[in-house]
């Protein structure tokens, strides 16, 4: 989403001013990891949707809309889905996004080491047609497949391989546990697990920002009463859940 995804969560409470340039939001559960393929949980995926993107996403009305894919269409009589990728997209380190990153991210997210592997159970093969076209072949007709991968996020293949993070490591962690490099609207500049995670806008993002945030800080506060007190005192701008 073009603004902080967490702001769309149900039950969110904002203090005035709601969108100050430096924005701090409190959560009861700190994301366990920054690796989008290691842990399939709301705290992890909800936060990382600000940093990483998938081929599709859920819009404000929860319909499936384009993200890193500009369009998609079924192949034949239900043999699979073809995704046409967005051109000119860069990761937060400046590397170009293309079909190789999609195939790498599929292999990574569908591996036995990944908590997200069940999302790809219908897939029999993924084929690179060209640098900006990828076919997902299914073992049977699957009309809901595009929507089912709205939380699947694309990782920079070169970055992951260069930092020995070709596969997720939920138990022991690796470089992708504490570091991130997505194509999303915000990039991570600081990660202190259990204390704070700091984001700043990704200046090279392909989308159109709908905010005036210059820095966003995620602050874990486990006690709901303490979080509410921080909101009322102005120490944080937003708490979730209430």
KETOR-73047 format. One record per residue (C-alpha): residue number from 1; z, x, y. Coordinates in steps of 0.1 Angstrom, whole numbers, plus 2048, in hexadecimal, padded with zeros to 3 digits. Example, Ala and Ser with C-alpha at 12.3 -4.5 7.8 and 13.67 -1.06 7.14 Angstrom:
2
(node 1, (84E, 87B, 7D3))
(node 2, (847, 889, 7F5))
END
This chain:
242
(node 1, (800, 800, 800))
(node 2, (7FA, 80C, 824))
(node 3, (81F, 80A, 82D))
(node 4, (83E, 813, 819))
(node 5, (83B, 801, 7F8))
(node 6, (861, 7FD, 7F6))
(node 7, (860, 7E6, 815))
(node 8, (84F, 7CC, 800))
(node 9, (86B, 7C9, 7E6))
(node 10, (87C, 7A8, 7E3))
(node 11, (89F, 7A6, 7F1))
(node 12, (899, 7C2, 80A))
(node 13, (8AE, 7C2, 82A))
(node 14, (8A4, 7D2, 84A))
(node 15, (8B8, 7DC, 868))
(node 16, (8AA, 7DC, 88B))
(node 17, (895, 7EF, 894))
(node 18, (883, 7E9, 873))
(node 19, (868, 803, 877))
(node 20, (876, 820, 88B))
(node 21, (862, 840, 88B))
(node 22, (87C, 850, 875))
(node 23, (884, 838, 859))
(node 24, (8A0, 83A, 840))
(node 25, (8A4, 822, 822))
(node 26, (8C0, 821, 809))
(node 27, (8BC, 819, 7E4))
(node 28, (8D7, 815, 7C9))
(node 29, (8C2, 829, 7B0))
(node 30, (8B2, 84A, 7B9))
(node 31, (890, 84F, 7A8))
(node 32, (896, 863, 788))
(node 33, (876, 878, 78E))
(node 34, (858, 87D, 7A4))
(node 35, (841, 87E, 786))
(node 36, (82E, 85D, 785))
(node 37, (827, 85F, 760))
(node 38, (849, 86A, 753))
(node 39, (85F, 84B, 758))
(node 40, (854, 826, 75A))
(node 41, (86F, 818, 770))
(node 42, (870, 804, 790))
(node 43, (883, 81E, 7A5))
(node 44, (869, 839, 79B))
(node 45, (849, 825, 79E))
(node 46, (854, 812, 7BD))
(node 47, (85B, 832, 7CF))
(node 48, (83D, 845, 7C3))
(node 49, (825, 82A, 7CD))
(node 50, (82A, 839, 7F0))
(node 51, (81E, 85B, 7E4))
(node 52, (806, 855, 7C8))
(node 53, (7EA, 83C, 7C3))
(node 54, (7D7, 82D, 7A6))
(node 55, (7B4, 81F, 7A2))
(node 56, (7C0, 7FD, 7AD))
(node 57, (7DF, 7EF, 7BE))
(node 58, (7F0, 7CE, 7C5))
(node 59, (7E9, 7C0, 7E8))
(node 60, (801, 7AD, 7FE))
(node 61, (7F9, 78D, 7EB))
(node 62, (7FD, 7A0, 7CA))
(node 63, (7D8, 79E, 7C1))
(node 64, (7C7, 7BD, 7B3))
(node 65, (7B4, 7D0, 7CE))
(node 66, (7A2, 7F1, 7D1))
(node 67, (7B5, 812, 7D5))
(node 68, (7A6, 832, 7C7))
(node 69, (78B, 81D, 7B7))
(node 70, (775, 809, 7D0))
(node 71, (768, 7F1, 7B5))
(node 72, (768, 7EB, 78F))
(node 73, (755, 7D6, 777))
(node 74, (755, 7CE, 752))
(node 75, (73F, 7E1, 73B))
(node 76, (728, 7CD, 725))
(node 77, (738, 7B0, 712))
(node 78, (75B, 7BD, 715))
(node 79, (757, 7E1, 70A))
(node 80, (76B, 7EE, 727))
(node 81, (76D, 7F2, 74D))
(node 82, (75A, 809, 765))
(node 83, (76D, 815, 784))
(node 84, (75A, 822, 7A2))
(node 85, (76F, 83B, 7B4))
(node 86, (776, 83F, 7D9))
(node 87, (765, 85E, 7E7))
(node 88, (773, 875, 802))
(node 89, (797, 871, 7F6))
(node 90, (7AE, 890, 7F6))
(node 91, (7D0, 897, 7E7))
(node 92, (7EC, 8A1, 7FE))
(node 93, (7E5, 8C6, 7F7))
(node 94, (7C1, 8C1, 803))
(node 95, (7B1, 8C1, 7E0))
(node 96, (794, 8A8, 7DB))
(node 97, (799, 88A, 7C4))
(node 98, (77F, 882, 7AA))
(node 99, (779, 876, 787))
(node 100, (789, 894, 777))
(node 101, (7AA, 88A, 786))
(node 102, (7A7, 867, 778))
(node 103, (7A0, 874, 755))
(node 104, (7BC, 88D, 757))
(node 105, (7D4, 873, 763))
(node 106, (7CA, 85C, 747))
(node 107, (7D0, 877, 72D))
(node 108, (7F1, 87F, 73D))
(node 109, (7FD, 85B, 741))
(node 110, (7F3, 851, 71E))
(node 111, (803, 86F, 70D))
(node 112, (820, 86B, 6F6))
(node 113, (835, 87D, 710))
(node 114, (82F, 861, 729))
(node 115, (843, 841, 72E))
(node 116, (823, 830, 73A))
(node 117, (80E, 836, 71B))
(node 118, (811, 811, 710))
(node 119, (7FB, 807, 72E))
(node 120, (7DE, 818, 71E))
(node 121, (7E1, 80A, 6FB))
(node 122, (7C1, 7F6, 6FF))
(node 123, (7AD, 815, 708))
(node 124, (797, 825, 6ED))
(node 125, (786, 83F, 704))
(node 126, (782, 849, 728))
(node 127, (760, 857, 732))
(node 128, (756, 86A, 752))
(node 129, (735, 85B, 75C))
(node 130, (732, 871, 77B))
(node 131, (74A, 880, 795))
(node 132, (752, 85D, 7A3))
(node 133, (74D, 846, 786))
(node 134, (764, 842, 767))
(node 135, (761, 82A, 74A))
(node 136, (780, 81E, 737))
(node 137, (775, 812, 715))
(node 138, (78B, 7F8, 704))
(node 139, (790, 7F1, 6DF))
(node 140, (78C, 7CC, 6E7))
(node 141, (783, 7B7, 706))
(node 142, (79E, 7BB, 71F))
(node 143, (799, 7A6, 73E))
(node 144, (7BB, 7AE, 74E))
(node 145, (7B8, 7D4, 74A))
(node 146, (7B2, 7DC, 76F))
(node 147, (7D2, 7CA, 77A))
(node 148, (7E6, 7D9, 75E))
(node 149, (7E2, 7FC, 76C))
(node 150, (7EC, 7F4, 790))
(node 151, (80B, 80B, 78D))
(node 152, (7F8, 827, 77C))
(node 153, (7F5, 844, 794))
(node 154, (7DC, 861, 797))
(node 155, (7E8, 885, 796))
(node 156, (7D5, 8A3, 7A3))
(node 157, (7C9, 8B4, 783))
(node 158, (7C6, 8D6, 792))
(node 159, (7E9, 8D4, 7A2))
(node 160, (7F9, 8C9, 782))
(node 161, (7E9, 8E3, 76C))
(node 162, (7F0, 8FF, 785))
(node 163, (815, 8F6, 785))
(node 164, (819, 8F2, 75F))
(node 165, (81C, 8CC, 762))
(node 166, (7FE, 8C1, 74E))
(node 167, (815, 8A9, 73B))
(node 168, (834, 896, 747))
(node 169, (856, 8A3, 73B))
(node 170, (86F, 887, 73E))
(node 171, (88B, 89A, 72C))
(node 172, (88A, 8BD, 73B))
(node 173, (875, 8B8, 75A))
(node 174, (859, 8CE, 768))
(node 175, (849, 8D5, 78A))
(node 176, (83E, 8B1, 78E))
(node 177, (862, 8A5, 78A))
(node 178, (86C, 8B2, 7AC))
(node 179, (84A, 8B5, 7BD))
(node 180, (82E, 89D, 7C4))
(node 181, (809, 89F, 7CE))
(node 182, (7F8, 87D, 7D0))
(node 183, (7DE, 86D, 7E5))
(node 184, (7F5, 853, 7F4))
(node 185, (7FF, 84B, 818))
(node 186, (81F, 860, 817))
(node 187, (827, 883, 809))
(node 188, (848, 891, 7FE))
(node 189, (856, 8AE, 813))
(node 190, (879, 8B0, 805))
(node 191, (888, 8A5, 7E4))
(node 192, (8AE, 8A8, 7DE))
(node 193, (8B6, 892, 7C0))
(node 194, (8D2, 87B, 7C6))
(node 195, (8D4, 883, 7EB))
(node 196, (8B3, 87D, 7FC))
(node 197, (88D, 87E, 7FA))
(node 198, (879, 882, 81A))
(node 199, (856, 876, 81F))
(node 200, (83D, 87B, 83C))
(node 201, (81B, 86B, 841))
(node 202, (7FD, 87A, 82F))
(node 203, (7E6, 881, 84C))
(node 204, (7C8, 883, 835))
(node 205, (7CE, 861, 825))
(node 206, (7AE, 84D, 821))
(node 207, (7BE, 82C, 82B))
(node 208, (7C9, 81D, 84B))
(node 209, (7EF, 820, 853))
(node 210, (801, 801, 85E))
(node 211, (821, 812, 86A))
(node 212, (82E, 82A, 884))
(node 213, (844, 83E, 86D))
(node 214, (845, 863, 872))
(node 215, (85F, 86A, 857))
(node 216, (86F, 854, 83C))
(node 217, (88E, 85E, 828))
(node 218, (899, 84E, 808))
(node 219, (8BF, 850, 805))
(node 220, (8D1, 845, 7E4))
(node 221, (8F1, 831, 7EA))
(node 222, (8FE, 824, 7CA))
(node 223, (919, 80D, 7D8))
(node 224, (90A, 7ED, 7E7))
(node 225, (927, 7E9, 800))
(node 226, (922, 80D, 80C))
(node 227, (8FD, 807, 810))
(node 228, (903, 7E7, 824))
(node 229, (91C, 7F9, 83A))
(node 230, (902, 814, 840))
(node 231, (8E8, 7FA, 84A))
(node 232, (900, 7E8, 862))
(node 233, (909, 809, 872))
(node 234, (8E5, 813, 877))
(node 235, (8E7, 831, 85F))
(node 236, (8CB, 822, 84B))
(node 237, (8AF, 80A, 855))
(node 238, (8AA, 7F9, 833))
(node 239, (8BD, 7F2, 813))
(node 240, (8AF, 7E8, 7F1))
(node 241, (8BB, 7D6, 7DD))
(node 242, (8D3, 7C1, 7F1))
END
